[in-house]
Amino acid sequence: MKQRNGILSSSRDGRSQIDKNLLDSWDEALAGPGTRILWNRLRYTEMMKEELPQGLFGTDMLKMHYVSTVPTEGSDAPPQIERRFRERLLQTRENDLRTGFTSAGPHRDDLKLYVNGKSLADFGSAGQQRSNLLALYFSQMEIHRKIHGYYPIFLVDDAEAELDHQRLHTFLNYLSQRTQVFLTSAKEFLLSAVPQDTRVFSVKSGVVNPAN
């Protein structure tokens, strides 16, 4: 990517003439690894969709869609995506030469989230955005368990800054039923939201002690 962008940038700034053969070679170098990244992302996104917890924080229904700069509809194998990736690099070449950077590839892709049919980024409240992003972590946690046979440990810092008390209670209760959680906070009121079987420690002057 750096080499291709370097050629594009040099051509745009007039520092050198475009060497199309050299640009073709970097297109080819991008196509293979880029396809593997894109293919694995598409597969992982489908796995996340299957594991998304719905209704955990109320009635919100969370959906996701992987938006790619390379057409993937109807592609059921990496060779098809790789062919389309090469085609897309050629289609966008003139625009890339004007802008000085590569506009097609997994580095330009995005994961769009929707709550109740509307864009989470554009229409979701602050609470909805935070809680539904947590749902993404939960789906990844389930995928980890399926692949490795156990849940990952969760490390949570300053959770009260991101969640109200009810969402925080739901969040911690969900995790406590599945895996071990390390939660840190400088606010004692957070203790009222943690499950009763939680062990609490205080840190003072760099020394860790069981809390009274």
Backbone bond lengths (Angstrom), bond angles and torsions (degrees), N, CA, C in turn:
res aa  C-N    CA-C-N  psi(-1)  N-CA   C-N-CA  omega(-1)  CA-C   N-CA-C  phi
1 M - - - 1.446 - - 1.532 110.89 -
2 K 1.327 116.97 -43.70 1.468 120.12 178.49 1.524 111.04 -61.41
3 Q 1.334 116.61 -42.47 1.461 120.21 -178.94 1.522 110.92 -65.58
4 R 1.319 116.74 -43.80 1.468 119.63 179.87 1.523 110.54 -65.24
5 N 1.330 117.21 -45.34 1.463 120.41 179.03 1.523 111.49 -63.66
6 G 1.337 116.59 -32.65 1.462 119.79 177.59 1.514 111.72 -63.76
7 I 1.344 115.94 -41.83 1.461 120.15 177.51 1.526 110.39 -64.77
8 L 1.325 116.01 -44.62 1.466 120.59 -179.22 1.524 110.91 -62.23
9 S 1.332 115.86 -43.36 1.460 120.40 -178.43 1.524 111.53 -66.47
10 S 1.337 116.36 -41.53 1.461 120.42 179.44 1.518 111.54 -63.37
11 S 1.313 116.39 -39.97 1.457 120.69 179.34 1.523 111.07 -67.31
12 R 1.333 116.23 -41.58 1.464 119.67 -179.96 1.521 111.62 -64.07
13 D 1.320 116.56 -40.61 1.464 120.92 -177.92 1.520 113.17 -81.36
14 G 1.331 117.13 -4.18 1.457 120.46 178.58 1.509 113.87 78.62
15 R 1.341 118.06 15.07 1.463 120.22 -179.08 1.526 111.92 -78.60
16 S 1.320 116.26 -20.22 1.466 119.07 179.70 1.518 109.41 -157.56
17 Q 1.333 115.08 159.23 1.452 120.83 175.12 1.520 109.53 -80.82
18 I 1.320 115.78 146.02 1.449 119.53 -178.88 1.528 111.02 -68.49
19 D 1.304 116.14 128.81 1.460 122.72 174.63 1.526 106.62 -101.73
20 K 1.321 116.87 98.12 1.458 120.14 -174.32 1.522 112.33 -65.24
21 N 1.340 116.00 -32.62 1.467 118.11 177.91 1.523 110.92 -64.90
22 L 1.341 115.71 -39.97 1.450 119.72 178.31 1.525 110.39 -67.31
23 L 1.323 117.07 -39.74 1.455 121.01 178.11 1.526 110.34 -65.09
24 D 1.321 116.84 -37.76 1.469 120.67 176.36 1.527 111.08 -60.63
25 S 1.324 115.76 -39.71 1.464 119.21 -178.01 1.523 111.06 -66.54
26 W 1.343 116.98 -37.00 1.467 118.97 178.76 1.526 111.43 -75.42
27 D 1.330 116.92 -29.01 1.463 119.60 172.12 1.524 109.85 -60.39
28 E 1.323 114.86 -44.21 1.458 119.64 -179.85 1.530 110.93 -65.63
29 A 1.331 116.14 -38.63 1.466 119.67 179.38 1.523 111.90 -66.92
30 L 1.328 116.77 -30.02 1.465 120.45 178.88 1.523 112.22 -77.55
31 A 1.317 116.69 -33.64 1.462 121.13 -169.78 1.528 112.81 -60.65
32 G 1.335 117.00 -45.75 1.461 119.62 -176.95 1.513 113.25 -65.70
33 P 1.341 118.58 -61.11 1.472 120.07 -179.97 1.531 112.77 -61.73
34 G 1.340 117.04 -37.79 1.461 119.79 179.24 1.509 111.89 -62.81
35 T 1.329 116.27 -38.41 1.465 120.49 178.36 1.518 110.87 -65.23
36 R 1.321 117.57 -41.63 1.466 120.20 179.75 1.526 110.68 -62.72
37 I 1.331 116.34 -42.43 1.464 120.01 178.21 1.529 110.17 -62.51
38 L 1.320 116.43 -48.34 1.458 121.08 -178.30 1.521 111.52 -62.83
39 W 1.328 117.64 -44.17 1.463 121.61 -179.28 1.526 111.11 -62.39
40 N 1.318 116.46 -44.14 1.463 119.37 179.54 1.525 111.74 -67.50
41 R 1.324 117.07 -36.08 1.464 119.98 176.25 1.525 111.22 -63.39
42 L 1.317 116.78 -44.01 1.458 120.38 179.38 1.521 111.20 -61.51
43 R 1.314 116.64 -43.36 1.468 120.47 178.60 1.523 111.05 -64.70
44 Y 1.325 116.47 -42.10 1.457 119.75 -178.25 1.529 110.76 -68.17
45 T 1.332 116.63 -37.33 1.459 119.74 177.68 1.522 110.90 -61.31
46 E 1.327 117.13 -40.85 1.463 120.45 178.11 1.530 110.70 -64.35
47 M 1.314 117.37 -38.00 1.468 120.65 176.82 1.521 110.81 -64.55
48 M 1.333 116.75 -41.02 1.457 120.44 178.85 1.526 111.34 -63.86
49 K 1.328 116.64 -38.99 1.460 120.05 178.55 1.519 111.13 -58.84
50 E 1.324 116.48 -40.05 1.458 120.91 -178.56 1.523 112.25 -68.26
51 E 1.335 117.10 -26.87 1.459 120.76 -174.08 1.536 113.57 -103.67
52 L 1.327 118.16 0.63 1.465 119.82 -178.11 1.527 110.60 -64.20
53 P 1.336 118.06 124.07 1.467 119.77 175.03 1.525 109.85 -75.77
54 Q 1.330 117.08 127.85 1.455 121.28 -179.15 1.533 110.15 -106.16
55 G 1.330 115.99 142.66 1.455 120.61 177.32 1.512 114.61 73.93
56 L 1.321 116.87 13.53 1.461 119.68 -177.96 1.530 111.32 -69.32
57 F 1.313 116.05 -38.44 1.463 120.83 -179.60 1.533 110.05 -112.67
58 G 1.324 116.73 51.45 1.457 120.56 -179.39 1.512 110.69 106.27
59 T 1.318 115.89 -145.69 1.470 120.82 -175.39 1.520 113.41 -97.94
60 D 1.318 117.67 5.71 1.462 120.58 -178.27 1.527 110.98 -61.23
61 M 1.331 115.82 135.28 1.456 122.23 174.98 1.529 107.16 -112.99
62 L 1.318 115.90 113.94 1.457 122.07 -175.50 1.527 110.98 -96.71
63 K 1.323 115.68 130.03 1.459 122.25 174.76 1.527 108.50 -125.88
64 M 1.317 116.09 155.92 1.460 119.95 178.07 1.524 110.45 -136.25
65 H 1.326 113.65 153.84 1.470 119.45 179.19 1.517 108.58 -145.88
66 Y 1.321 116.37 127.55 1.456 121.45 177.28 1.522 108.33 -83.51
67 V 1.333 116.25 118.73 1.463 122.10 -178.50 1.519 108.24 -101.68
68 S 1.325 116.06 115.48 1.465 121.06 -176.15 1.516 111.01 -111.66
69 T 1.330 115.49 146.84 1.469 121.46 173.80 1.519 111.16 -78.93
70 V 1.332 116.01 -9.17 1.461 121.80 176.04 1.523 108.04 -108.74
71 P 1.335 119.48 126.15 1.467 120.58 179.89 1.531 111.36 -58.13
72 T 1.340 115.79 126.22 1.466 119.70 -179.00 1.528 112.53 -121.62
73 E 1.325 117.99 -5.29 1.454 120.49 -178.49 1.530 110.51 -61.65
74 G 1.311 115.14 130.11 1.454 119.53 179.47 1.508 114.42 80.52
75 S 1.332 117.07 1.09 1.467 120.56 179.42 1.526 108.99 -91.28
76 D 1.323 116.30 119.62 1.462 119.57 -179.13 1.524 112.31 -115.28
77 A 1.341 117.34 13.23 1.464 120.32 -179.91 1.527 108.97 -157.21
78 P 1.349 117.25 149.24 1.472 120.89 179.29 1.519 115.04 -54.55
79 P 1.366 121.18 -38.93 1.472 118.74 -179.24 1.530 113.13 -58.00
80 Q 1.331 117.37 -35.67 1.460 119.91 178.72 1.529 110.83 -66.93
81 I 1.325 115.63 -42.57 1.464 119.72 179.67 1.523 110.39 -66.04
82 E 1.331 117.11 -40.24 1.464 120.49 -179.59 1.527 110.55 -62.86
83 R 1.323 117.23 -40.56 1.466 120.18 177.98 1.528 110.35 -63.31
84 R 1.317 116.55 -43.69 1.459 120.04 179.30 1.532 111.69 -67.52
85 F 1.312 116.79 -32.92 1.461 120.91 177.56 1.524 109.96 -63.28
86 R 1.335 116.90 -46.13 1.462 120.55 177.86 1.535 110.67 -60.05
87 E 1.325 115.46 -44.15 1.459 119.65 179.74 1.527 110.81 -62.12
88 R 1.314 116.12 -40.31 1.458 119.83 -178.39 1.527 111.59 -67.48
89 L 1.315 116.92 -37.66 1.464 120.22 177.54 1.526 111.11 -62.59
90 L 1.330 116.07 -37.55 1.468 119.39 177.50 1.528 111.20 -70.56
91 Q 1.339 116.16 -40.48 1.458 120.32 -179.50 1.523 112.51 -63.38
92 T 1.313 116.98 -34.01 1.467 121.11 -175.94 1.533 112.53 -96.72
93 R 1.321 117.50 4.51 1.471 119.93 -173.56 1.525 112.02 -61.61
94 E 1.307 118.05 -45.38 1.466 119.66 -178.33 1.523 111.11 -62.17
95 N 1.315 116.23 -41.19 1.468 119.62 177.25 1.522 110.86 -66.12
96 D 1.328 116.75 -39.31 1.463 120.76 178.62 1.525 111.22 -62.99
97 L 1.327 116.44 -37.37 1.459 120.06 179.03 1.531 111.12 -66.24
98 R 1.330 116.54 -32.68 1.467 119.80 177.93 1.521 112.11 -74.13
99 T 1.337 116.59 -38.33 1.464 120.11 -175.82 1.523 113.26 -89.41
100 G 1.342 117.08 -26.53 1.452 120.31 179.46 1.506 114.97 88.14
101 F 1.323 118.26 13.34 1.464 119.77 176.14 1.526 110.35 -148.92
102 T 1.330 115.88 162.25 1.459 122.69 -176.96 1.524 109.88 -81.05
103 S 1.327 116.90 121.97 1.468 121.00 -174.28 1.517 113.90 -98.59
104 A 1.320 119.09 -7.41 1.463 122.08 -179.25 1.518 110.07 -121.37
105 G 1.315 115.61 136.23 1.461 120.57 179.73 1.516 110.93 141.63
106 P 1.321 117.04 169.55 1.464 120.37 -177.00 1.519 113.94 -62.67
107 H 1.337 118.09 -21.18 1.462 120.12 178.81 1.528 111.64 -69.05
108 R 1.345 117.29 -14.89 1.461 121.32 179.88 1.531 112.28 -108.03
109 D 1.320 117.59 4.09 1.461 121.64 -178.26 1.528 110.99 -80.82
110 D 1.334 114.97 168.60 1.464 119.17 -177.57 1.523 109.35 -150.01
111 L 1.322 115.02 158.19 1.466 122.05 174.98 1.524 107.90 -110.18
112 K 1.324 116.86 113.55 1.454 121.93 -178.33 1.530 109.99 -95.52
113 L 1.330 115.32 135.18 1.463 121.44 -179.83 1.523 109.77 -114.49
114 Y 1.322 115.53 140.31 1.458 121.40 -179.35 1.528 109.77 -130.50
115 V 1.325 115.68 135.10 1.461 121.65 176.51 1.516 108.13 -116.76
116 N 1.329 115.31 121.35 1.465 121.08 -178.40 1.527 111.62 53.37
117 G 1.338 115.47 37.84 1.451 121.38 176.14 1.507 115.84 85.30
118 K 1.339 118.47 -2.38 1.462 121.64 -179.00 1.524 110.54 -116.00
119 S 1.325 115.36 151.44 1.454 120.80 -179.20 1.519 110.63 -59.90
120 L 1.331 116.59 125.32 1.459 120.49 179.93 1.515 110.92 -64.92
121 A 1.329 117.42 -39.79 1.462 121.18 -177.98 1.520 111.69 -67.17
122 D 1.340 116.96 -35.81 1.462 120.73 -174.34 1.525 113.56 -91.10
123 F 1.331 117.35 -33.49 1.462 119.64 -172.17 1.535 114.19 -121.86
124 G 1.315 118.25 -10.49 1.454 120.30 -178.31 1.520 112.20 -74.73
125 S 1.328 116.43 142.16 1.459 120.34 174.75 1.519 109.26 -70.30
126 A 1.336 116.43 169.77 1.468 119.86 179.25 1.523 110.32 -60.35
127 G 1.332 116.96 -41.28 1.460 120.62 178.90 1.510 112.07 -65.25
128 Q 1.332 117.29 -40.56 1.459 120.67 178.33 1.518 111.39 -64.65
129 Q 1.315 116.81 -41.95 1.455 119.81 -179.75 1.520 110.76 -62.70
130 R 1.318 117.50 -44.14 1.462 120.42 -177.92 1.524 111.56 -67.71
131 S 1.328 116.56 -47.74 1.458 119.29 -175.96 1.527 112.06 -68.60
132 N 1.325 117.69 -37.39 1.460 119.27 -179.47 1.523 112.05 -75.66
133 L 1.315 117.97 -27.04 1.464 119.43 171.90 1.526 110.05 -67.10
134 L 1.337 116.56 -33.72 1.462 119.34 175.06 1.526 110.50 -63.40
135 A 1.334 116.69 -35.53 1.461 120.04 178.33 1.525 110.73 -60.08
136 L 1.338 117.28 -31.92 1.463 119.80 176.50 1.525 110.61 -65.50
137 Y 1.329 116.49 -40.77 1.462 119.81 176.56 1.530 110.37 -61.94
138 F 1.330 116.59 -40.50 1.461 119.78 -179.68 1.525 111.13 -63.58
139 S 1.332 116.75 -39.46 1.462 119.01 179.33 1.519 110.78 -66.00
140 Q 1.333 117.24 -38.84 1.460 120.45 177.27 1.525 111.22 -66.99
141 M 1.329 115.89 -32.93 1.459 120.41 177.10 1.530 110.56 -63.23
142 E 1.333 116.59 -41.45 1.463 120.53 179.40 1.528 111.06 -68.27
143 I 1.323 116.63 -37.60 1.468 120.05 177.25 1.521 110.09 -63.41
144 H 1.336 116.51 -42.58 1.463 120.90 177.71 1.525 110.69 -58.01
145 R 1.330 116.59 -43.47 1.467 120.31 -179.60 1.526 111.07 -63.64
146 K 1.336 116.66 -41.71 1.459 119.53 -179.30 1.525 111.71 -64.31
147 I 1.337 116.07 -37.91 1.464 120.20 -176.65 1.527 111.76 -79.03
148 H 1.338 116.47 -44.17 1.460 120.87 -171.83 1.532 113.84 -103.77
149 G 1.332 117.29 -13.40 1.459 120.02 177.52 1.514 115.05 89.80
150 Y 1.321 118.11 2.50 1.467 120.78 178.15 1.527 109.33 -153.03
151 Y 1.338 114.72 158.11 1.461 119.84 178.99 1.530 110.49 -79.74
152 P 1.326 117.78 148.30 1.466 120.19 173.51 1.527 109.88 -76.77
153 I 1.322 116.21 154.97 1.459 120.89 173.15 1.528 108.59 -73.73
154 F 1.340 116.37 139.87 1.451 121.13 179.01 1.519 110.38 -100.99
155 L 1.328 116.06 130.22 1.463 122.45 174.84 1.518 107.77 -111.24
156 V 1.325 116.93 120.42 1.465 121.92 -175.16 1.528 108.98 -124.91
157 D 1.330 116.05 124.66 1.461 120.79 -179.24 1.521 109.92 -122.12
158 D 1.340 116.37 132.04 1.466 121.80 173.29 1.524 111.68 57.46
159 A 1.340 116.19 44.23 1.464 119.89 -175.47 1.520 112.60 -66.08
160 E 1.326 117.38 -30.92 1.460 119.53 -176.78 1.527 112.65 -66.90
161 A 1.322 116.64 -17.56 1.461 119.46 177.40 1.518 111.37 -76.58
162 E 1.328 117.44 -18.71 1.452 121.85 -176.56 1.524 113.65 -107.31
163 L 1.337 118.34 -22.86 1.459 121.09 -173.48 1.521 111.26 -129.80
164 D 1.338 116.06 144.70 1.462 118.82 172.35 1.527 108.07 -75.55
165 H 1.339 116.51 174.11 1.463 120.43 -172.18 1.522 112.20 -60.98
166 Q 1.340 117.75 -41.71 1.460 120.69 -178.01 1.521 111.48 -66.80
167 R 1.331 116.87 -45.34 1.468 120.03 179.08 1.528 110.41 -65.29
168 L 1.315 116.38 -37.77 1.465 120.10 178.84 1.520 110.62 -63.73
169 H 1.345 117.47 -43.11 1.460 121.23 178.57 1.530 110.50 -61.77
170 T 1.342 116.94 -44.74 1.466 121.00 179.04 1.520 110.73 -62.40
171 F 1.320 116.31 -43.17 1.457 122.85 -179.65 1.527 111.55 -60.07
172 L 1.350 116.35 -49.84 1.462 120.24 -177.29 1.522 111.50 -70.55
173 N 1.320 117.74 -35.88 1.461 120.63 178.51 1.527 110.63 -65.15
174 Y 1.335 116.82 -40.29 1.463 121.24 178.38 1.524 110.48 -61.87
175 L 1.327 116.47 -45.79 1.458 120.27 -178.63 1.519 112.43 -68.80
176 S 1.344 116.60 -41.14 1.462 120.07 -175.29 1.521 112.26 -63.57
177 Q 1.331 117.48 -22.48 1.463 120.62 178.35 1.523 112.64 -82.52
178 R 1.344 116.12 -4.86 1.457 119.28 -173.47 1.534 114.27 -126.46
179 T 1.309 117.48 -37.76 1.455 118.04 -172.38 1.524 111.07 -152.73
180 Q 1.313 115.55 174.51 1.452 121.48 177.37 1.527 109.75 -82.36
181 V 1.338 115.93 139.25 1.453 121.44 -175.77 1.524 109.71 -128.75
182 F 1.316 116.47 132.06 1.463 122.27 171.37 1.524 107.07 -107.12
183 L 1.323 116.09 118.43 1.454 122.38 -176.42 1.520 109.69 -120.22
184 T 1.319 116.92 127.02 1.462 120.00 179.37 1.527 109.75 -118.17
185 S 1.336 115.35 144.30 1.459 120.52 178.86 1.522 109.25 -161.93
186 A 1.319 115.25 152.78 1.455 120.99 175.10 1.530 111.54 -97.97
187 K 1.327 117.50 4.20 1.470 122.14 -175.84 1.526 110.51 -116.06
188 E 1.316 117.11 122.19 1.460 121.52 -175.41 1.523 112.98 -69.13
189 F 1.340 117.48 -26.45 1.467 118.57 -177.64 1.524 111.64 -63.32
190 L 1.320 117.27 -17.60 1.454 120.84 178.69 1.527 111.55 -62.96
191 L 1.326 116.65 -25.03 1.463 120.40 -177.48 1.517 112.49 -61.76
192 S 1.331 117.22 -26.58 1.461 119.81 -179.48 1.524 112.07 -69.41
193 A 1.327 117.22 -16.31 1.467 120.75 -178.05 1.522 112.75 -94.90
194 V 1.325 117.91 -13.10 1.463 119.77 -175.94 1.522 110.16 -85.55
195 P 1.338 118.14 151.73 1.468 121.40 178.08 1.523 111.81 -59.50
196 Q 1.329 116.67 157.05 1.463 121.47 -173.51 1.520 112.95 -67.86
197 D 1.313 118.43 -27.83 1.466 119.97 -177.52 1.524 112.56 -86.01
198 T 1.327 117.28 16.54 1.457 121.64 -179.12 1.528 111.05 -78.99
199 R 1.306 116.63 140.18 1.465 121.35 173.13 1.524 108.42 -93.95
200 V 1.321 115.74 132.67 1.459 121.12 -175.15 1.524 109.88 -114.86
201 F 1.326 115.96 134.98 1.459 121.96 177.40 1.527 108.87 -127.19
202 S 1.300 115.75 148.39 1.463 121.45 174.77 1.515 109.61 -110.96
203 V 1.316 115.93 146.11 1.457 121.49 178.43 1.525 108.06 -119.22
204 K 1.316 116.11 116.51 1.474 121.52 179.08 1.515 109.63 -133.19
205 S 1.316 115.29 124.52 1.469 122.08 179.83 1.542 111.15 55.30
206 G 1.323 115.50 36.50 1.459 120.70 177.15 1.503 114.64 80.11
207 V 1.343 117.71 6.29 1.475 121.50 -179.50 1.519 109.35 -109.47
208 V 1.335 116.59 130.48 1.456 122.39 -179.33 1.521 109.19 -98.11
209 N 1.339 116.46 127.34 1.460 122.17 179.14 1.513 110.33 -138.08
210 P 1.345 117.97 150.27 1.464 119.75 173.41 1.520 109.13 -60.90
211 A 1.341 116.54 136.22 1.452 120.81 179.27 1.510 110.03 -74.37
212 N 1.327 116.60 149.98 1.463 120.83 178.03 1.511 110.87 -73.00
